Amino acid sequence: MKSKSKYIILVIVITVVSAWFLLKPNYSYYKTEIIRGKDLQVVIYVQNNFSHFGFSSQNGHKLAYIELQDLNGNTLAKQSSLNRCEVQIEEINPFVENNKLYFTKLSYINLLDYSYYCF
C-alpha cells in the first residue's frame, strides 16, 4: 500500500513540474531605451508565446517586463522569474522623477536601492 502511494505522488509531482515548464511564459529581448541624463538604459523583454484571436495585430497587448542597466550593460535591477512585474508593452514609457524610474504611470524602480514597486 505504501509503495502504491509513493508512485501516485511521484506521478503527480512529475505532472505538475511538466505542466509548469510547458505553460510558463517565455520572454525574449524587445528593445533598449536610453534614459538621458542618468547614464541608464531600460531593456524591455516581451512575452513571445502570447497567442490571441482576431484579425487585427494586438502586439501592444503583449505582456512585458523591464530590466535596468547602466550604459555598459551591467544589470542594476532585475526581477526574479517568480515575482515579475508584468505590464502591457503599450504601457511602458520610462521617465525619471524624484529618484524614481517610472516605467508605467504608477510602477517604478527606486534609483536609490534599485527595488521594484509595481501597481
Order of alpha helices (4+ residues) and beta strands (2+ residues): alpha-beta-beta-beta-beta-beta-beta-beta-beta-beta
